[in-house]
Amino acid sequence: MHRYSPISRLLHWVIAGLIIVQFVLANLAESAGDSGSTLRQLALLANHKSVGMTILLLAIFRLSWRIGHPAPPAPAAIPLWQLRASQASHWALYGLLFLIPISGWLMSSASAYSVSWFNLFQFPDLVASDPELKEVFAEIHEALVLVLVFIAALHIAAALKHHFVDRDDVLRRISSRLTIGTGICLALLGSVWLGGAGGGGGSTGSKPATAGPQAATAETAVIRTSSLPLWQINYENSYIRFTGSQAGASFTGSWESWSADIRFDRNAPAEGSFDVSVQTADVITGDNDRDTTLAETDWFDTQSYPTAYYRADRFAVQADGSYIAEGRLIIKGLAAPVPLHFTIKEAGGQRILEGTASVLRLALGVGTGEWEDTSWVSNEVSVSVRVEATLQN
């Protein structure tokens, strides 16, 4: 009996097991979304993407291996039309092993959800964020999955016919107890292990120690009055952005509605003051579902606390000429010290302030309940600001 090489047999059943895992994860994610468990849905979809990228990489290796290790000759008794149909279905399955993960990758990129591999490293986005394009790739992805189900069903039916009706060696050429057992164990263990992601209301992750949020008081909410002139801000050329990590992949958002009272002079930093107000509901991250989640009670609770504040009236001058604002960030009625490291440049009659800060969201009660599990959403968030302004006359 002519058989496929041991590597070919192993790859066949490992990929088959992973495909079963994919269907389990997709159905569990859909159920989690229907039940309102957003974190569990996020975790399941992240694992679904990781397994999908694993299948893609294994498919690349399998095709490369196939080129150097051709399939054994088919039994002579098989009719020509069956042989041609078998070859066509095999190459169709090969194509789907590439097209389905790539379409999912494109869909995630268009959704502003970068794909990571089990939170270990991040794949580059294939396209820019585009909600309309996301829907196109989602439809393509679902259609390809249906084609896979149909062809796989024919493939399995044909293999069983050869084994039990024709009683030839077609199925035995690609199988052994070890490889079949590997595929079955992978399907079962992968479904149980990866399917349990995000369960238990965040019990699978760790809650980092923080100094604990402090209730905002009159002292933290008010800054001293500065006599310096007010900056006239060009909001079209200014921004407040933030970057976090979700399921091992970074994402960036921005606040669209904010205002600032900035009074600062490089010659008199001790007399400066920052008073910034941000409308937390007006957040854009490239994905409507994520934006909606950020507005909910566990996150910014925009109904009860529509505005966040950053206030500073103490500044330290650094040796390189930059500055550190020893400010306080106030969100949901809680305050925490957040130093802002910034520089100021003057060009073309404009003053340009650029700065960065690091915020621990849990210290401000942002992301409570199941979201306190930092396995899927990072505690540390990087904030970057750019303010272009002139002095008010």
Backbone hydrogen bonds, N-H to C=O, Kabsch-Sander energy under -0.5 kcal/mol:
donor,donor_aa,acceptor,acceptor_aa,energy
4,Y,173,R,-2.3
9,R,5,S,-2.4
10,L,6,P,-2.4
11,L,7,I,-2.7
12,H,8,S,-2.2
13,W,9,R,-1.9
14,V,10,L,-2.4
15,I,11,L,-2.5
16,A,12,H,-1.7
17,G,13,W,-2.2
18,L,14,V,-2.3
19,I,15,I,-2.2
20,I,16,A,-1.7
21,V,17,G,-1.9
22,Q,18,L,-2.2
23,F,19,I,-1.8
24,V,20,I,-2.0
25,L,21,V,-2.8
26,A,22,Q,-2.5
27,N,23,F,-2.0
28,L,24,V,-2.3
29,A,25,L,-2.6
30,E,26,A,-1.9
31,S,27,N,-2.0
32,A,28,L,-2.5
33,G,29,A,-2.3
34,D,30,E,-2.0
35,S,31,S,-1.7
36,G,33,G,-0.8
37,S,32,A,-2.2
38,T,36,G,-1.5
41,Q,37,S,-2.1
42,L,38,T,-2.5
43,A,39,L,-2.7
44,L,40,R,-2.6
45,L,41,Q,-2.6
46,A,42,L,-2.2
47,N,43,A,-2.2
48,H,44,L,-2.4
49,K,45,L,-2.4
50,S,46,A,-2.2
51,V,47,N,-2.7
52,G,48,H,-2.1
53,M,49,K,-2.4
54,T,50,S,-1.8
55,I,51,V,-2.4
56,L,52,G,-2.1
57,L,53,M,-2.3
58,L,54,T,-2.6
59,A,55,I,-2.6
60,I,56,L,-2.0
61,F,57,L,-2.1
62,R,58,L,-3.0
63,L,59,A,-2.6
64,S,60,I,-2.2
65,W,61,F,-2.6
66,R,62,R,-2.5
67,I,63,L,-1.8
68,G,64,S,-1.2
69,H,65,W,-1.5
78,I,75,P,-1.5
83,L,79,P,-2.1
84,R,80,L,-2.6
85,A,81,W,-2.3
86,S,82,Q,-2.6
87,Q,83,L,-2.4
88,A,84,R,-2.4
89,S,85,A,-2.4
90,H,86,S,-2.4
91,W,87,Q,-2.3
92,A,88,A,-2.0
93,L,89,S,-2.3
94,Y,90,H,-2.3
95,G,91,W,-2.3
96,L,92,A,-2.3
97,L,93,L,-2.1
98,F,94,Y,-0.9
98,F,95,G,-0.8
99,L,95,G,-3.1
100,I,96,L,-2.4
102,I,98,F,-1.9
103,S,99,L,-2.6
104,G,100,I,-2.1
105,W,101,P,-2.5
106,L,102,I,-2.7
107,M,103,S,-2.3
108,S,104,G,-2.4
109,S,105,W,-2.3
110,A,106,L,-2.6
111,S,107,M,-1.2
112,A,109,S,-1.6
113,Y,108,S,-2.7
114,S,112,A,-0.6
117,W,121,F,-2.8
118,F,116,S,-0.8
120,L,117,W,-2.2
121,F,117,W,-0.6
123,F,115,V,-3.4
130,D,110,A,-2.4
134,K,130,D,-2.3
135,E,131,P,-1.6
136,V,132,E,-1.5
137,F,133,L,-2.5
138,A,134,K,-2.3
139,E,135,E,-2.1
140,I,136,V,-2.1
141,H,137,F,-2.8
142,E,138,A,-2.4
143,A,139,E,-2.3
144,L,140,I,-2.5
145,V,141,H,-1.9
146,L,142,E,-1.9
147,V,143,A,-2.0
148,L,144,L,-2.4
149,V,145,V,-2.4
150,F,146,L,-2.1
151,I,147,V,-2.7
152,A,148,L,-2.9
153,A,149,V,-2.1
154,L,150,F,-2.0
155,H,151,I,-2.6
156,I,152,A,-2.7
157,A,153,A,-2.5
158,A,154,L,-2.6
159,A,155,H,-2.1
160,L,156,I,-2.4
161,K,157,A,-2.2
162,H,158,A,-2.5
163,H,159,A,-1.8
164,F,160,L,-3.0
165,V,160,L,-0.5
165,V,161,K,-2.2
166,D,161,K,-2.4
167,R,162,H,-0.6
168,D,162,H,-2.2
173,R,169,D,-1.7
174,I,170,V,-0.5
174,I,171,L,-1.0
175,S,172,R,-0.5
180,I,176,S,-2.7
181,G,177,R,-2.2
182,T,178,L,-2.2
183,G,179,T,-2.2
184,I,180,I,-2.4
185,C,181,G,-2.8
186,L,182,T,-2.5
187,A,183,G,-2.2
188,L,184,I,-2.5
189,L,185,C,-3.1
190,G,186,L,-2.3
191,S,187,A,-1.6
192,V,188,L,-2.2
193,W,189,L,-3.0
194,L,190,G,-2.1
195,G,190,G,-0.6
195,G,191,S,-1.1
196,G,192,V,-0.7
196,G,193,W,-0.7
197,A,194,L,-1.4
199,G,196,G,-1.5
202,G,199,G,-0.6
203,S,199,G,-0.6
204,T,199,G,-0.6
205,G,202,G,-1.2
214,Q,335,A,-1.3
216,A,333,G,-2.7
221,A,217,T,-2.1
222,V,218,A,-1.0
231,W,262,I,-2.7
232,Q,390,T,-5.6
233,I,231,W,-0.8
234,N,388,E,-3.2
235,Y,233,I,-1.0
237,N,234,N,-1.0
238,S,235,Y,-1.1
239,Y,386,R,-2.4
241,R,384,S,-3.0
242,F,253,G,-2.4
243,T,382,S,-2.8
244,G,251,F,-2.1
246,Q,249,A,-3.4
247,A,376,W,-3.5
249,A,246,Q,-1.7
251,F,244,G,-2.3
253,G,242,F,-2.7
254,S,284,I,-1.9
255,W,240,I,-2.2
256,E,254,S,-0.6
256,E,282,D,-2.8
257,S,282,D,-0.5
258,W,256,E,-0.6
259,S,277,S,-2.4
261,D,275,D,-2.8
262,I,260,A,-0.7
263,R,261,D,-0.5
263,R,273,S,-2.7
268,A,265,D,-1.7
271,E,268,A,-1.7
272,G,269,P,-1.5
273,S,263,R,-2.8
274,F,312,A,-2.8
275,D,261,D,-1.3
276,V,310,Y,-2.9
277,S,259,S,-2.9
278,V,308,A,-2.9
279,Q,257,S,-2.7
280,T,278,V,-1.0
280,T,306,P,-1.6
281,A,306,P,-0.5
282,D,279,Q,-1.5
283,V,281,A,-1.5
284,I,254,S,-2.2
291,D,287,D,-2.2
292,T,288,N,-2.4
293,T,289,D,-2.2
294,L,290,R,-2.2
295,A,291,D,-0.9
295,A,292,T,-0.6
296,E,293,T,-1.5
299,W,296,E,-1.4
300,F,294,L,-2.4
301,D,296,E,-2.4
302,T,295,A,-1.4
304,S,301,D,-0.6
305,Y,301,D,-2.9
308,A,278,V,-2.6
309,Y,330,I,-2.4
310,Y,276,V,-2.2
311,R,328,R,-2.2
312,A,274,F,-2.1
316,A,324,I,-2.4
318,Q,322,S,-3.0
321,G,318,Q,-1.8
323,Y,342,F,-2.9
324,I,316,A,-2.2
325,A,340,L,-3.0
326,E,314,R,-2.7
326,E,324,I,-0.6
327,G,325,A,-1.9
327,G,338,V,-0.7
328,R,311,R,-2.6
329,L,336,A,-2.8
330,I,309,Y,-3.1
331,I,329,L,-0.5
331,I,334,L,-2.5
334,L,331,I,-2.1
335,A,214,Q,-3.7
336,A,329,L,-1.9
338,V,327,G,-2.3
340,L,325,A,-2.1
341,H,339,P,-0.6
341,H,356,T,-2.4
342,F,323,Y,-2.6
342,F,340,L,-0.6
343,T,354,E,-2.4
345,K,352,I,-2.4
347,A,350,Q,-2.2
350,Q,347,A,-1.9
351,R,389,A,-3.6
352,I,345,K,-3.3
352,I,350,Q,-0.5
353,L,351,R,-0.5
353,L,387,V,-2.9
354,E,343,T,-1.9
354,E,352,I,-0.5
355,G,385,V,-2.2
356,T,341,H,-2.3
357,A,383,V,-2.2
359,V,381,V,-2.9
361,R,359,V,-0.8
361,R,379,N,-2.5
363,A,360,L,-1.1
364,L,361,R,-1.6
365,G,362,L,-1.2
366,V,361,R,-2.4
367,G,298,D,-2.4
367,G,365,G,-0.7
368,T,298,D,-1.9
371,W,368,T,-1.8
372,E,369,G,-1.8
373,D,370,E,-1.3
374,T,206,S,-1.7
374,T,372,E,-0.7
376,W,373,D,-0.8
377,V,373,D,-0.7
378,S,245,S,-2.5
381,V,359,V,-2.8
382,S,243,T,-2.5
383,V,357,A,-3.0
384,S,241,R,-2.3
385,V,355,G,-2.5
386,R,239,Y,-2.3
387,V,353,L,-2.9
389,A,351,R,-2.7
389,A,387,V,-0.5
390,T,232,Q,-2.1
392,Q,230,L,-2.9
